[in-house]
Amino acid sequence: MFDNPTHTTLDKMGEFALIDHITKHVKLTHANTVKGIGDDAAVLLKSVDTLQVITTDMLVEGVHFDLMYTPLKHLGYKAVIVNLSDICAMNAVPRQITVSIAVSSKYTLEAIEELYSGILAACNIYKVDLVGGDTTSSKSGLVISITAIGETNINNITYRHTANENDLICVTGDLGAAYMGLQVLEREKQVFLENPDVQPDIEGHDYIVERQLKPEARIDIIAQLLKEQVVPTSMIDISDGLASELLHICKASNLGCNIYESKIPIDSVTFQTALDFNIIPQVCAMNGGEDYELLFTIKQEDFEKIKDKDSITVIGHMTAQGNSANMITNANTVLPIEAQGWKHF
Amino acid sequence: MFDNPTHTTLDKMGEFALIDHITKHVKLTHANTVKGIGDDAAVLLKSVDTLQVITTDMLVEGVHFDLMYTPLKHLGYKAVIVNLSDICAMNAVPRQITVSIAVSSKYTLEAIEELYSGILAACNIYKVDLVGGDTTSSKSGLVISITAIGETNINNITYRHTANENDLICVTGDLGAAYMGLQVLEREKQVFLENPDVQPDIEGHDYIVERQLKPEARIDIIAQLLKEQVVPTSMIDISDGLASELLHICKASNLGCNIYESKIPIDSVTFQTALDFNIIPQVCAMNGGEDYELLFTIKQEDFEKIKDKDSITVIGHMTAQGNSANMITNANTVLPIEAQGWKHF
């Protein structure tokens, strides 16, 4: 069945197109289902003033991680973080997770304990309860599927489709670091494969390697926004690269945007490592994935409340319907933004 | 790391022991987490009188299903049902699901559509909203991970650990059918592998093959119990065989039980097919898996309310702490019940 040449194979289609195609048949029937597929998380009505948000992510060995350079404890930690980041992207606070894993029977108990020690470390740091899951065997690689549940006040929920013209575009932290960390790890893997006696050399790259292996979810930003009484007009987490996420917000909100190359926050280690690898640093920031920073828009009148926050950078603004998503380069030229993102298929 | 002979491999340990081992380190911190790991579903406080229940299950190709005889539409349907059954086992009504799948890029769009048509058929029949998910690629087989969310009144929630001495033990429907359906499918697969020109012969076995390929969740029983104002004192769904589930209730409730071989409901097709395969029919019912019927206990005073229900059979009663779980055979001998269940490792 899978070899019929008249059929469409998934690798020609891409993940987003596949999801769009499948979900057009989905109908929602329950009054308490506020928002289904199409944002970082689904939204359910919990009580008269509280919304519940739910998200799920699956990590597959050989696709999302390489056990040659990913310690199992880090993997467990990261698997939780990618879900908590989606909860944050709804301007919500994570509360519970469920964890399902499929592992080969060749794994040892000690290996699974390592994986769970990372999962529980993330639960502990982010004050999230591990409430359920499933453990089964796999005929081949390791698969981890996590569902996270969070909560937010009904006035604070933040979607992708609600940005307005002239809103300011903000990003948290710095971008491209996780991607450059991955490049360093991949380089050291190749060196090791060619000569197993050579020790891996990640000196000077600790920051970017950690960004790749042990990312964090920006729960601190959610708390800061709440404290400053800023409700973003739209938000998304940066898992597939800034370009892809900007396009999601523009498409969902039916607007254009202008961002400024000079404003994109890039750490000096990321910048220098990119140059060493002959990669343009801004390309890492735009198209590298897995930073798990937040991209959000705010009303101009909220600028005063966030302008002195070290961890928030204004990089541009939303433009009217009919405009495209553009980057204004340092040379003052206008470049249309194109999604590269992560293509897993 | 995985070959160290001093380490414990998972196949020597079993799924339940692994889960017990890992989850002993889990601490719950949120006031609204009512019940974590250890039942069919986790329980969260939704509002002052409503509880939310959450469960998750992962199905792995080659472990839980064989695509040689499992149509993708049936697989999608069943993947939803196994989760809805866990929601029912808490005496709750399913409301929403999320679906994550990992598939090889060699799959066609049409194949994924088939899978989702089964998922959406189950959503439609059971009035459940598909609210989110993740779609990613796999380096090898198909993996489906579903999380289901349900709701129940705070007075109706039903756990495993709350059975009382002398409570009546009830099962729904009939048992062993899914297991015998699997035997028929496996036999026809072998015939086909030996001679691809021979057409599969499942004539007369439609009922048990359907029980294997397209099980249903007993949402009708939950509605019936509500209507009759019977709140079971304990409940679990029968996914691993009656023996295994009875032992879960006995262990969790710290009680023994006596059930009667003569009372175990077995369909005539299951019975005859078991004999044809030289299997004792009651062994299928006790140790065959995937029936997705409900096993529950009720107070003796509730017997009048359920005794005329075709789909509920009383098979025995709970006995005091210190007693074992026993089956009273047709020859009036006492057999201790031992778990066989499904061992996926």
Boltz contact constraints between the chains, C-beta under 6 A:
constraints:
  - contact:
      token1: [A, 2]
      token2: [B, 106]
      max_distance: 6.0
  - contact:
      token1: [A, 2]
      token2: [B, 107]
      max_distance: 6.0
  - contact:
      token1: [A, 2]
      token2: [B, 108]
      max_distance: 6.0
  - contact:
      token1: [A, 7]
      token2: [B, 108]
      max_distance: 6.0
  - contact:
      token1: [A, 7]
      token2: [B, 110]
      max_distance: 6.0
  - contact:
      token1: [A, 8]
      token2: [B, 108]
      max_distance: 6.0
  - contact:
      token1: [A, 8]
      token2: [B, 109]
      max_distance: 6.0
  - contact:
      token1: [A, 9]
      token2: [B, 108]
      max_distance: 6.0
  - contact:
      token1: [A, 10]
      token2: [B, 105]
      max_distance: 6.0
  - contact:
      token1: [A, 10]
      token2: [B, 107]
      max_distance: 6.0
  - contact:
      token1: [A, 11]
      token2: [B, 105]
      max_distance: 6.0
  - contact:
      token1: [A, 15]
      token2: [B, 135]
      max_distance: 6.0
  - contact:
      token1: [A, 18]
      token2: [B, 135]
      max_distance: 6.0
  - contact:
      token1: [A, 19]
      token2: [B, 135]
      max_distance: 6.0
  - contact:
      token1: [A, 22]
      token2: [B, 116]
      max_distance: 6.0
  - contact:
      token1: [A, 25]
      token2: [B, 120]
      max_distance: 6.0
  - contact:
      token1: [A, 26]
      token2: [B, 130]
      max_distance: 6.0
  - contact:
      token1: [A, 28]
      token2: [B, 129]
      max_distance: 6.0
  - contact:
      token1: [A, 29]
      token2: [B, 127]
      max_distance: 6.0
  - contact:
      token1: [A, 29]
      token2: [B, 129]
      max_distance: 6.0
  - contact:
      token1: [A, 30]
      token2: [B, 95]
      max_distance: 6.0
  - contact:
      token1: [A, 30]
      token2: [B, 129]
      max_distance: 6.0
  - contact:
      token1: [A, 33]
      token2: [B, 129]
      max_distance: 6.0
  - contact:
      token1: [A, 33]
      token2: [B, 131]
      max_distance: 6.0
  - contact:
      token1: [A, 36]
      token2: [B, 131]
      max_distance: 6.0
  - contact:
      token1: [A, 37]
      token2: [B, 132]
      max_distance: 6.0
  - contact:
      token1: [A, 42]
      token2: [B, 131]
      max_distance: 6.0
  - contact:
      token1: [A, 42]
      token2: [B, 132]
      max_distance: 6.0
  - contact:
      token1: [A, 47]
      token2: [B, 47]
      max_distance: 6.0
  - contact:
      token1: [A, 56]
      token2: [B, 98]
      max_distance: 6.0
  - contact:
      token1: [A, 56]
      token2: [B, 100]
      max_distance: 6.0
  - contact:
      token1: [A, 56]
      token2: [B, 134]
      max_distance: 6.0
  - contact:
      token1: [A, 57]
      token2: [B, 134]
      max_distance: 6.0
  - contact:
      token1: [A, 58]
      token2: [B, 100]
      max_distance: 6.0
  - contact:
      token1: [A, 58]
      token2: [B, 102]
      max_distance: 6.0
  - contact:
      token1: [A, 58]
      token2: [B, 134]
      max_distance: 6.0
  - contact:
      token1: [A, 58]
      token2: [B, 136]
      max_distance: 6.0
  - contact:
      token1: [A, 58]
      token2: [B, 145]
      max_distance: 6.0
  - contact:
      token1: [A, 60]
      token2: [B, 102]
      max_distance: 6.0
  - contact:
      token1: [A, 60]
      token2: [B, 136]
      max_distance: 6.0
  - contact:
      token1: [A, 60]
      token2: [B, 138]
      max_distance: 6.0
  - contact:
      token1: [A, 62]
      token2: [B, 139]
      max_distance: 6.0
  - contact:
      token1: [A, 63]
      token2: [B, 137]
      max_distance: 6.0
  - contact:
      token1: [A, 95]
      token2: [B, 30]
      max_distance: 6.0
  - contact:
      token1: [A, 98]
      token2: [B, 56]
      max_distance: 6.0
  - contact:
      token1: [A, 100]
      token2: [B, 56]
      max_distance: 6.0
  - contact:
      token1: [A, 100]
      token2: [B, 58]
      max_distance: 6.0
  - contact:
      token1: [A, 100]
      token2: [B, 145]
      max_distance: 6.0
  - contact:
      token1: [A, 102]
      token2: [B, 58]
      max_distance: 6.0
  - contact:
      token1: [A, 102]
      token2: [B, 60]
      max_distance: 6.0
  - contact:
      token1: [A, 105]
      token2: [B, 10]
      max_distance: 6.0
  - contact:
      token1: [A, 105]
      token2: [B, 11]
      max_distance: 6.0
  - contact:
      token1: [A, 105]
      token2: [B, 345]
      max_distance: 6.0
  - contact:
      token1: [A, 106]
      token2: [B, 2]
      max_distance: 6.0
  - contact:
      token1: [A, 107]
      token2: [B, 2]
      max_distance: 6.0
  - contact:
      token1: [A, 107]
      token2: [B, 10]
      max_distance: 6.0
  - contact:
      token1: [A, 108]
      token2: [B, 2]
      max_distance: 6.0
  - contact:
      token1: [A, 108]
      token2: [B, 7]
      max_distance: 6.0
  - contact:
      token1: [A, 108]
      token2: [B, 8]
      max_distance: 6.0
  - contact:
      token1: [A, 108]
      token2: [B, 9]
      max_distance: 6.0
  - contact:
      token1: [A, 109]
      token2: [B, 8]
      max_distance: 6.0
  - contact:
      token1: [A, 110]
      token2: [B, 7]
      max_distance: 6.0
  - contact:
      token1: [A, 116]
      token2: [B, 22]
      max_distance: 6.0
  - contact:
      token1: [A, 120]
      token2: [B, 25]
      max_distance: 6.0
  - contact:
      token1: [A, 127]
      token2: [B, 29]
      max_distance: 6.0
  - contact:
      token1: [A, 129]
      token2: [B, 28]
      max_distance: 6.0
  - contact:
      token1: [A, 129]
      token2: [B, 29]
      max_distance: 6.0
  - contact:
      token1: [A, 129]
      token2: [B, 30]
      max_distance: 6.0
  - contact:
      token1: [A, 129]
      token2: [B, 33]
      max_distance: 6.0
  - contact:
      token1: [A, 130]
      token2: [B, 26]
      max_distance: 6.0
  - contact:
      token1: [A, 131]
      token2: [B, 33]
      max_distance: 6.0
  - contact:
      token1: [A, 131]
      token2: [B, 36]
      max_distance: 6.0
  - contact:
      token1: [A, 131]
      token2: [B, 42]
      max_distance: 6.0
  - contact:
      token1: [A, 132]
      token2: [B, 37]
      max_distance: 6.0
  - contact:
      token1: [A, 132]
      token2: [B, 42]
      max_distance: 6.0
  - contact:
      token1: [A, 134]
      token2: [B, 56]
      max_distance: 6.0
  - contact:
      token1: [A, 134]
      token2: [B, 57]
      max_distance: 6.0
  - contact:
      token1: [A, 134]
      token2: [B, 58]
      max_distance: 6.0
  - contact:
      token1: [A, 135]
      token2: [B, 15]
      max_distance: 6.0
  - contact:
      token1: [A, 135]
      token2: [B, 18]
      max_distance: 6.0
  - contact:
      token1: [A, 135]
      token2: [B, 19]
      max_distance: 6.0
  - contact:
      token1: [A, 136]
      token2: [B, 58]
      max_distance: 6.0
  - contact:
      token1: [A, 136]
      token2: [B, 60]
      max_distance: 6.0
  - contact:
      token1: [A, 136]
      token2: [B, 344]
      max_distance: 6.0
  - contact:
      token1: [A, 137]
      token2: [B, 63]
      max_distance: 6.0
  - contact:
      token1: [A, 137]
      token2: [B, 344]
      max_distance: 6.0
  - contact:
      token1: [A, 137]
      token2: [B, 345]
      max_distance: 6.0
  - contact:
      token1: [A, 138]
      token2: [B, 60]
      max_distance: 6.0
  - contact:
      token1: [A, 139]
      token2: [B, 62]
      max_distance: 6.0
  - contact:
      token1: [A, 140]
      token2: [B, 140]
      max_distance: 6.0
  - contact:
      token1: [A, 143]
      token2: [B, 143]
      max_distance: 6.0
  - contact:
      token1: [A, 145]
      token2: [B, 58]
      max_distance: 6.0
  - contact:
      token1: [A, 145]
      token2: [B, 100]
      max_distance: 6.0
  - contact:
      token1: [A, 145]
      token2: [B, 145]
      max_distance: 6.0
  - contact:
      token1: [A, 147]
      token2: [B, 56]
      max_distance: 6.0
  - contact:
      token1: [A, 147]
      token2: [B, 147]
      max_distance: 6.0
  - contact:
      token1: [A, 344]
      token2: [B, 136]
      max_distance: 6.0
  - contact:
      token1: [A, 344]
      token2: [B, 137]
      max_distance: 6.0
  - contact:
      token1: [A, 345]
      token2: [B, 105]
      max_distance: 6.0
  - contact:
      token1: [A, 345]
      token2: [B, 137]
      max_distance: 6.0
